[in-house]
């Protein structure tokens, strides 16, 4: 019986690319007080009214553009990551995956892991940069599930790894591999991170500074400029900037005619990388006068990703395991 478990956690996804499934997903996601920090008495009428009445149908069409045979890209790649990591860590450690919003739920997978005999569990939110609206809320959901248990497992949590040498190396290798596959040398590499309201930074969230640090370390590793921007603005509040969509529309007038864009804050491709960046971002850049556009895949379940996760979880499980994991070879 395996008494050690690893739970990989990602943001979430609707169960299907239709309006009703998207409405359920958005209702859960946008009701999280870590995500929308507006008093609920003010926010819920807005959410239950104009937002959930109009946005699900529009978002469902966007999901239809990127939906895969096995489900949403985020679910497909997170599941594949768990399967590959299980093969790396061996039979003495159970690897599972969950979503903060939607299915499989964190509570469901924790119950399953405990029922299978896991007495020690590493909670691993797959967010390189710490943010209260991602890392913290994922762990909140884990702790809430555990709070109802009479007998709780021992718990460890994976810390943010925004400046970890293994993370920067994974980004460098993945970026150089995808650069080599292009038929052009881009004038600029643009790193687009998910945006957050600027107020969160003022309140002490370290996300912005950690994004800057990741981009600077990647730039140093690549030996070429990596410019930073922030995507996925929502609402009228001031958000972290510069905005990715505005940046892409402005670049051609600044002499940047070819661009390659990567999204290093996302562990796996999803709606925000595939539809917002690879599709709408491309259209914005070309319509503004750009000539060449490339979107680079996230780490997903690539060789670079698996080497990264093997290193991260191996370090965090030290003392729980008698023997270290077998090292994954580089390359491939």
C-alpha positions as CSV (number, residue, x, y, z in Angstrom):
1,X,0.0,0.0,0.0
2,X,1.4,3.4,-1.0
3,X,1.2,5.8,2.0
4,X,2.7,8.9,0.2
5,X,0.7,10.9,-2.3
6,X,1.2,13.9,-4.6
7,X,-1.8,16.0,-5.6
8,X,-1.2,18.2,-8.6
9,X,-3.6,21.1,-8.6
10,X,-4.6,23.4,-11.5
11,X,-7.1,26.2,-11.8
12,X,-10.1,24.6,-13.3
13,X,-12.3,24.0,-16.4
14,X,-15.9,23.5,-17.4
15,X,-17.0,19.9,-17.9
16,X,-18.1,20.7,-21.5
17,X,-17.8,23.5,-24.0
18,X,-21.4,24.6,-23.7
19,X,-23.1,27.5,-22.0
20,X,-24.6,25.5,-19.1
21,X,-21.3,23.9,-18.1
22,X,-19.5,27.2,-18.5
23,X,-22.1,28.9,-16.3
24,X,-21.6,26.4,-13.5
25,X,-17.8,26.8,-13.8
26,X,-17.9,30.6,-13.8
27,X,-20.4,30.7,-11.0
28,X,-17.9,28.7,-8.8
29,X,-14.8,30.5,-10.0
30,X,-16.1,34.1,-9.7
31,X,-17.7,33.4,-6.3
32,X,-14.3,32.8,-4.8
33,X,-13.5,35.7,-2.5
34,X,-9.8,35.2,-3.3
35,X,-10.6,35.9,-7.0
36,X,-13.0,38.8,-6.7
37,X,-12.3,40.9,-3.6
38,X,-15.6,42.8,-3.7
39,X,-18.1,42.6,-0.9
40,X,-20.4,39.8,-1.7
41,X,-23.5,41.8,-1.2
42,X,-22.4,44.1,-4.0
43,X,-20.8,41.4,-6.2
44,X,-23.3,38.6,-6.2
45,X,-26.2,40.5,-7.9
46,X,-23.7,41.6,-10.6
47,X,-22.4,38.0,-11.0
48,X,-25.8,36.3,-11.0
49,X,-27.3,39.0,-13.2
50,X,-25.4,40.4,-16.3
51,X,-22.3,38.3,-16.1
52,X,-23.8,34.8,-15.8
53,X,-26.6,35.7,-18.1
54,X,-24.4,36.8,-21.0
55,X,-20.8,35.6,-20.6
56,X,-21.2,31.8,-20.6
57,X,-22.5,31.7,-24.2
58,X,-19.5,33.8,-25.4
59,X,-17.0,31.8,-23.4
60,X,-18.5,28.5,-24.6
61,X,-17.8,29.5,-28.2
62,X,-14.2,30.3,-27.2
63,X,-13.8,26.9,-25.4
64,X,-15.2,25.2,-28.6
65,X,-12.2,26.7,-30.5
66,X,-9.7,24.9,-28.3
67,X,-11.5,21.8,-26.9
68,X,-9.7,18.5,-27.4
69,X,-10.8,15.0,-27.7
70,X,-10.0,14.3,-24.1
71,X,-11.6,17.5,-22.7
72,X,-10.3,21.0,-22.2
73,X,-6.6,21.5,-22.8
74,X,-5.9,22.3,-19.2
75,X,-7.5,19.0,-18.1
76,X,-5.8,17.0,-20.8
77,X,-2.3,18.3,-20.1
78,X,-2.7,18.2,-16.3
79,X,-3.9,14.6,-16.5
80,X,-1.0,13.7,-18.8
81,X,1.4,15.4,-16.4
82,X,0.1,13.3,-13.5
83,X,0.4,10.1,-15.5
84,X,4.0,10.8,-16.6
85,X,5.0,11.9,-13.1
86,X,3.6,8.7,-11.7
87,X,5.9,6.8,-14.0
88,X,8.9,8.8,-12.9
89,X,8.3,8.6,-9.1
90,X,7.5,4.9,-9.2
91,X,5.0,2.6,-7.5
92,X,5.7,3.7,-3.9
93,X,4.1,7.2,-4.4
94,X,0.6,7.8,-5.6
95,X,0.2,10.8,-8.0
96,X,-3.2,12.3,-8.7
97,X,-4.6,15.6,-10.0
98,X,-7.4,18.0,-9.3
99,X,-8.9,21.3,-10.2
100,X,-9.7,24.2,-7.9
101,X,-12.9,24.8,-9.8
102,X,-14.8,22.1,-11.6
103,X,-13.9,18.5,-11.8
104,X,-12.1,16.5,-10.6
105,X,-12.5,18.5,-7.4
106,X,-9.9,18.8,-4.7
107,X,-12.1,17.3,-2.0
108,X,-12.9,14.3,-4.2
109,X,-9.3,13.5,-5.0
110,X,-8.1,14.0,-1.5
111,X,-10.8,11.6,-0.3
112,X,-9.7,9.1,-2.9
113,X,-6.0,9.4,-1.9
114,X,-6.7,9.0,1.7
115,X,-9.0,6.0,1.1
116,X,-6.3,4.4,-0.9
117,X,-3.9,4.6,2.1
118,X,-2.1,7.9,1.7
119,X,-1.0,9.1,5.1
120,X,1.4,11.8,3.8
121,X,0.4,14.1,0.9
122,X,2.3,16.8,-0.9
123,X,-0.1,19.4,-2.2
124,X,1.4,20.8,-5.4
125,X,-0.4,23.9,-7.0
126,X,1.1,24.2,-10.4
127,X,1.7,28.0,-10.3
128,X,5.3,29.1,-10.6
129,X,4.5,32.6,-9.2
130,X,2.6,32.9,-6.0
131,X,-0.8,34.7,-6.1
132,X,-3.5,34.7,-3.5
133,X,-6.1,34.1,-6.3
134,X,-4.3,31.0,-7.5
135,X,-1.9,29.3,-5.0
136,X,-3.6,30.5,-1.9
137,X,-7.1,29.6,-2.9
138,X,-6.0,26.2,-4.1
139,X,-4.6,25.5,-0.7
140,X,-7.6,27.0,1.0
141,X,-9.8,24.4,-0.7
142,X,-7.4,21.6,0.4
143,X,-7.5,22.8,4.0
144,X,-11.3,23.1,3.9
145,X,-11.6,19.5,2.7
146,X,-9.2,18.3,5.4
147,X,-11.0,20.3,8.1
148,X,-13.9,17.9,8.0
149,X,-11.8,14.8,8.6
150,X,-11.4,13.1,12.0
151,X,-8.1,11.5,11.0
152,X,-6.0,13.8,8.8
153,X,-2.9,12.9,6.7
154,X,0.4,14.7,7.2
155,X,0.6,17.6,4.7
156,X,3.3,19.4,2.8
157,X,2.9,22.1,0.2
158,X,4.9,22.9,-2.9
159,X,6.2,26.5,-2.6
160,X,6.2,28.9,-5.6
161,X,9.1,28.1,-7.9
162,X,9.4,31.3,-9.9
163,X,13.1,31.6,-9.5
164,X,14.0,28.0,-9.1
165,X,16.9,27.0,-11.3
166,X,15.0,23.9,-12.6
167,X,12.1,26.1,-13.7
168,X,14.3,28.6,-15.5
169,X,16.1,25.8,-17.2
170,X,12.9,24.2,-18.3
171,X,11.7,27.5,-19.7
172,X,15.0,28.1,-21.5
173,X,15.1,24.7,-23.0
174,X,11.5,24.8,-24.1
175,X,11.9,28.3,-25.6
176,X,15.0,27.5,-27.5
177,X,13.5,24.3,-28.8
178,X,10.5,26.2,-30.1
179,X,12.6,29.0,-31.5
180,X,14.7,26.5,-33.5
181,X,11.5,25.2,-35.1
182,X,10.4,28.6,-36.5
183,X,11.1,29.7,-40.0
184,X,11.9,33.2,-38.8
185,X,13.9,34.8,-36.1
186,X,11.5,37.0,-34.1
187,X,12.3,40.6,-33.5
188,X,11.0,40.2,-29.9
189,X,10.2,37.6,-27.3
190,X,7.2,38.6,-25.3
191,X,6.4,36.9,-22.0
192,X,2.7,37.3,-21.2
193,X,1.6,36.5,-17.6
194,X,-2.0,36.4,-16.3
195,X,-3.1,39.8,-15.1
196,X,-4.3,40.7,-11.6
197,X,-5.9,43.9,-10.3
198,X,-3.2,46.4,-9.4
199,X,-4.8,46.7,-5.9
200,X,-3.7,43.2,-5.1
201,X,-0.1,44.3,-5.5
202,X,-0.7,47.3,-3.2
203,X,-2.1,45.0,-0.6
204,X,1.1,42.9,-0.6
205,X,0.6,40.1,-3.1
206,X,4.1,39.2,-4.4
207,X,2.9,38.0,-7.8
208,X,4.0,41.0,-9.8
209,X,7.5,41.0,-8.5
210,X,7.8,37.3,-9.0
211,X,6.7,37.6,-12.6
212,X,9.4,40.2,-13.2
213,X,12.0,38.0,-11.6
214,X,11.0,35.0,-13.7
215,X,11.2,37.0,-16.9
216,X,14.6,38.5,-16.0
217,X,16.1,35.1,-15.1
218,X,14.8,33.7,-18.4
219,X,16.2,36.7,-20.3
220,X,19.6,36.1,-18.7
221,X,19.4,32.4,-19.5
222,X,18.5,33.0,-23.2
223,X,20.9,35.9,-23.7
224,X,18.3,37.9,-25.5
225,X,15.6,40.4,-24.5
226,X,12.4,39.1,-23.0
227,X,9.7,41.8,-22.6
228,X,6.9,41.3,-20.2
229,X,3.1,42.0,-20.3
230,X,-0.1,40.9,-18.6
231,X,-3.2,39.5,-20.1
232,X,-6.9,38.6,-19.3
233,X,-8.1,41.9,-17.9
234,X,-11.6,41.9,-16.5
235,X,-13.7,44.8,-15.2
236,X,-13.0,48.5,-14.9
237,X,-10.4,48.4,-12.1
238,X,-6.7,49.2,-12.9
239,X,-4.8,46.0,-13.7
240,X,-1.1,45.1,-13.8
241,X,0.4,46.3,-17.0
242,X,1.4,46.7,-19.7
243,X,-1.5,44.9,-21.1
244,X,-0.7,42.1,-23.6
245,X,-3.4,43.0,-26.1
246,X,-2.4,46.7,-26.2
247,X,1.3,45.7,-26.4
248,X,0.7,43.4,-29.4
249,X,-1.3,46.1,-31.2
250,X,1.5,48.7,-30.6
251,X,4.5,46.7,-31.5
252,X,4.4,47.0,-35.3
253,X,4.4,50.8,-35.1
254,X,7.5,50.5,-32.9
255,X,9.3,48.5,-35.6
256,X,8.7,45.0,-34.2
257,X,7.4,43.1,-37.2
258,X,7.8,39.6,-35.9
259,X,7.1,38.3,-32.4
260,X,7.1,35.1,-30.5
261,X,5.0,35.1,-27.4
262,X,5.3,32.7,-24.4
263,X,3.2,32.3,-21.3
264,X,5.6,31.2,-18.5
265,X,3.1,31.7,-15.7
266,X,0.8,29.0,-17.0
267,X,2.0,25.4,-16.4
268,X,-0.3,24.1,-19.1
269,X,-2.0,25.5,-22.2
270,X,-5.6,26.5,-21.6
271,X,-8.3,29.0,-22.9
272,X,-6.1,32.0,-21.9
273,X,-3.1,30.8,-23.9
274,X,-4.7,29.1,-26.9
275,X,-7.7,31.3,-27.6
276,X,-6.7,34.6,-26.1
277,X,-3.1,34.6,-27.2
278,X,-2.6,32.2,-30.0
279,X,-5.8,33.2,-31.8
280,X,-6.9,36.7,-30.8
281,X,-3.4,37.9,-30.0
282,X,-2.2,36.8,-33.4
283,X,-5.1,38.6,-35.1
284,X,-4.4,41.8,-33.2
285,X,-0.7,41.8,-34.0
286,X,-1.2,41.0,-37.7
287,X,-4.0,43.5,-38.1
288,X,-1.8,46.2,-36.6
289,X,0.9,45.6,-39.3
290,X,2.9,42.7,-37.9
291,X,4.3,40.1,-40.4
292,X,5.2,37.0,-38.4
293,X,3.6,35.7,-35.1
294,X,4.4,32.6,-33.1
295,X,2.8,31.3,-29.9
296,X,5.0,29.0,-27.9
297,X,3.4,26.1,-26.0
298,X,3.4,26.0,-22.2
299,X,5.6,23.4,-20.6
300,X,2.5,21.1,-20.5
301,X,3.8,17.5,-20.0
302,X,6.9,17.9,-22.1
303,X,10.3,16.4,-21.2
304,X,11.3,19.8,-19.8
305,X,8.2,19.9,-17.6
306,X,8.7,16.4,-16.3
307,X,12.3,17.0,-15.3
308,X,11.2,20.2,-13.5
309,X,8.4,18.4,-11.6
310,X,10.6,15.5,-10.7
311,X,13.1,17.9,-9.2
312,X,10.5,19.9,-7.4
313,X,8.6,17.0,-5.8
314,X,11.7,15.0,-5.1
315,X,13.1,17.9,-3.0
316,X,9.8,18.4,-1.2
317,X,9.4,14.7,-0.4
318,X,12.9,14.4,1.2
319,X,12.7,12.6,4.4
320,X,9.4,10.9,3.5
321,X,11.1,8.6,1.0
322,X,13.9,6.2,1.7
323,X,15.4,6.5,-1.8
324,X,15.4,9.4,-4.2
325,X,13.7,9.2,-7.6
326,X,15.5,8.1,-10.7
327,X,16.8,11.2,-12.5
328,X,15.1,11.9,-15.8
329,X,17.6,12.3,-18.7
330,X,17.9,15.7,-20.3
331,X,16.8,16.2,-23.9
332,X,14.1,14.6,-25.9
